[in-house]
Amino acid sequence: TDVVNLSNVAAAAAGGTGTVGATVSVTVSDGVTTTAPLTAIVDANGEWEITGMDLSALIDGTVTFTVVASDAAGNESAADTLTADKDTNAPV
């Protein structure tokens, strides 16, 4: 994922690949606050994307995106994580 900054903090995006038809759940945390989970369905090409994530409540620094996929039977994958930098301070 890209750096989270002033231009995208209210509409960040995450995406990846998975098993067609699986439901992907994404949360983002700064170590203190965690966003509510957002979900997407993996499309016929094996890709998913969640856009419009508002990360403004998270503090600047390293944020962790956590992704869990589940199939129609309710089986969940192990959590996969990715970190990104959040820097919303305007230059002086």
Phi and psi restraints in degrees (value plus and minus 20) as a CYANA .aco file:
   2 ASP   PHI    -104.8   -64.8
   2 ASP   PSI     147.1   187.1
   3 VAL   PHI     -79.8   -39.8
   3 VAL   PSI     119.7   159.7
   4 VAL   PHI    -113.7   -73.7
   4 VAL   PSI     102.9   142.9
   5 ASN   PHI    -157.0  -117.0
   5 ASN   PSI    -192.3  -152.3
   6 LEU   PHI     -77.4   -37.4
   6 LEU   PSI     -52.5   -12.5
   7 SER   PHI     -97.8   -57.8
   7 SER   PSI     -39.7     0.3
   8 ASN   PHI    -150.0  -110.0
   8 ASN   PSI     -14.4    25.6
   9 VAL   PHI     -81.3   -41.3
   9 VAL   PSI     -51.1   -11.1
  10 ALA   PHI    -112.2   -72.2
  10 ALA   PSI     -22.7    17.3
  11 ALA   PHI    -169.8  -129.8
  11 ALA   PSI      30.5    70.5
  12 ALA   PHI     -91.0   -51.0
  12 ALA   PSI     142.3   182.3
  13 ALA   PHI    -155.1  -115.1
  13 ALA   PSI     134.2   174.2
  14 ALA   PHI    -164.1  -124.1
  14 ALA   PSI     128.7   168.7
  15 GLY   PHI    -177.8  -137.8
  15 GLY   PSI     148.5   188.5
  16 GLY   PHI    -197.1  -157.1
  16 GLY   PSI    -178.5  -138.5
  17 THR   PHI    -144.4  -104.4
  17 THR   PSI     139.6   179.6
  18 GLY   PHI    -190.5  -150.5
  18 GLY   PSI    -191.1  -151.1
  19 THR   PHI     -96.7   -56.7
  19 THR   PSI     109.3   149.3
  20 VAL   PHI     -71.3   -31.3
  20 VAL   PSI     110.1   150.1
  21 GLY   PHI      69.5   109.5
  21 GLY   PSI     -31.7     8.3
  22 ALA   PHI     -89.4   -49.4
  22 ALA   PSI     133.1   173.1
  23 THR   PHI    -117.2   -77.2
  23 THR   PSI     108.6   148.6
  24 VAL   PHI    -128.6   -88.6
  24 VAL   PSI     111.7   151.7
  25 SER   PHI    -136.1   -96.1
  25 SER   PSI     112.0   152.0
  26 VAL   PHI    -144.6  -104.6
  26 VAL   PSI     111.7   151.7
  27 THR   PHI    -143.4  -103.4
  27 THR   PSI     137.5   177.5
  28 VAL   PHI    -151.1  -111.1
  28 VAL   PSI     115.5   155.5
  29 SER   PHI    -154.3  -114.3
  29 SER   PSI     127.2   167.2
  30 ASP   PHI    -121.9   -81.9
  30 ASP   PSI     -12.5    27.5
  31 GLY   PHI      77.5   117.5
  31 GLY   PSI     -36.2     3.8
  32 VAL   PHI    -139.6   -99.6
  32 VAL   PSI     -68.5   -28.5
  33 THR   PHI    -133.1   -93.1
  33 THR   PSI     120.1   160.1
  34 THR   PHI    -144.2  -104.2
  34 THR   PSI     115.6   155.6
  35 THR   PHI     -89.8   -49.8
  35 THR   PSI     139.9   179.9
  36 ALA   PHI     -86.6   -46.6
  36 ALA   PSI     127.3   167.3
  37 PRO   PHI     -87.0   -47.0
  37 PRO   PSI     121.2   161.2
  38 LEU   PHI    -136.1   -96.1
  38 LEU   PSI     127.8   167.8
  39 THR   PHI    -144.7  -104.7
  39 THR   PSI     136.8   176.8
  40 ALA   PHI    -166.0  -126.0
  40 ALA   PSI     138.2   178.2
  41 ILE   PHI    -124.4   -84.4
  41 ILE   PSI     114.3   154.3
  42 VAL   PHI     -89.2   -49.2
  42 VAL   PSI     106.3   146.3
  43 ASP   PHI    -100.2   -60.2
  43 ASP   PSI    -199.5  -159.5
  44 ALA   PHI     -82.5   -42.5
  44 ALA   PSI     -39.3     0.7
  45 ASN   PHI    -112.0   -72.0
  45 ASN   PSI     -16.9    23.1
  46 GLY   PHI      59.7    99.7
  46 GLY   PSI       0.3    40.3
  47 GLU   PHI    -138.3   -98.3
  47 GLU   PSI     131.3   171.3
  48 TRP   PHI    -159.3  -119.3
  48 TRP   PSI     136.3   176.3
  49 GLU   PHI    -173.2  -133.2
  49 GLU   PSI     119.0   159.0
  50 ILE   PHI    -140.0  -100.0
  50 ILE   PSI     106.1   146.1
  51 THR   PHI    -140.1  -100.1
  51 THR   PSI     146.8   186.8
  52 GLY   PHI      56.3    96.3
  52 GLY   PSI       1.7    41.7
  53 MET   PHI     -94.2   -54.2
  53 MET   PSI     103.3   143.3
  54 ASP   PHI    -111.0   -71.0
  54 ASP   PSI      89.2   129.2
  55 LEU   PHI    -126.2   -86.2
  55 LEU   PSI      -4.0    36.0
  56 SER   PHI     -85.6   -45.6
  56 SER   PSI     -42.6    -2.6
  57 ALA   PHI     -97.8   -57.8
  57 ALA   PSI     -33.1     6.9
  58 LEU   PHI    -105.5   -65.5
  58 LEU   PSI     126.3   166.3
  59 ILE   PHI     -96.4   -56.4
  59 ILE   PSI     134.2   174.2
  60 ASP   PHI     -85.5   -45.5
  60 ASP   PSI     130.7   170.7
  61 GLY   PHI     109.9   149.9
  61 GLY   PSI    -172.2  -132.2
  62 THR   PHI    -101.2   -61.2
  62 THR   PSI     109.2   149.2
  63 VAL   PHI    -136.2   -96.2
  63 VAL   PSI     129.2   169.2
  64 THR   PHI    -136.1   -96.1
  64 THR   PSI     102.2   142.2
  65 PHE   PHI    -109.8   -69.8
  65 PHE   PSI     107.1   147.1
  66 THR   PHI    -137.3   -97.3
  66 THR   PSI     107.3   147.3
  67 VAL   PHI    -140.6  -100.6
  67 VAL   PSI     111.0   151.0
  68 VAL   PHI    -150.3  -110.3
  68 VAL   PSI     112.1   152.1
  69 ALA   PHI    -127.2   -87.2
  69 ALA   PSI     127.2   167.2
  70 SER   PHI    -156.5  -116.5
  70 SER   PSI     127.1   167.1
  71 ASP   PHI    -116.5   -76.5
  71 ASP   PSI    -199.8  -159.8
  72 ALA   PHI     -81.5   -41.5
  72 ALA   PSI     -46.2    -6.2
  73 ALA   PHI    -103.2   -63.2
  73 ALA   PSI     -24.6    15.4
  74 GLY   PHI      71.2   111.2
  74 GLY   PSI     -14.9    25.1
  75 ASN   PHI     -92.9   -52.9
  75 ASN   PSI     110.0   150.0
  76 GLU   PHI    -125.1   -85.1
  76 GLU   PSI     123.9   163.9
  77 SER   PHI     -97.1   -57.1
  77 SER   PSI     146.9   186.9
  78 ALA   PHI     -86.9   -46.9
  78 ALA   PSI     130.8   170.8
  79 ALA   PHI     -87.8   -47.8
  79 ALA   PSI     118.0   158.0
  80 ASP   PHI    -133.6   -93.6
  80 ASP   PSI     115.2   155.2
  81 THR   PHI    -143.4  -103.4
  81 THR   PSI     133.4   173.4
  82 LEU   PHI    -166.6  -126.6
  82 LEU   PSI     117.0   157.0
  83 THR   PHI    -124.4   -84.4
  83 THR   PSI     136.5   176.5
  84 ALA   PHI    -165.4  -125.4
  84 ALA   PSI     138.5   178.5
  85 ASP   PHI    -109.0   -69.0
  85 ASP   PSI     117.7   157.7
  86 LYS   PHI    -135.8   -95.8
  86 LYS   PSI      97.3   137.3
  87 ASP   PHI    -158.9  -118.9
  87 ASP   PSI      79.9   119.9
  88 THR   PHI    -128.5   -88.5
  88 THR   PSI      -6.5    33.5
  89 ASN   PHI    -101.3   -61.3
  89 ASN   PSI     105.8   145.8
  90 ALA   PHI     -90.1   -50.1
  90 ALA   PSI     124.4   164.4
  91 PRO   PHI     -84.8   -44.8
  91 PRO   PSI     129.1   169.1
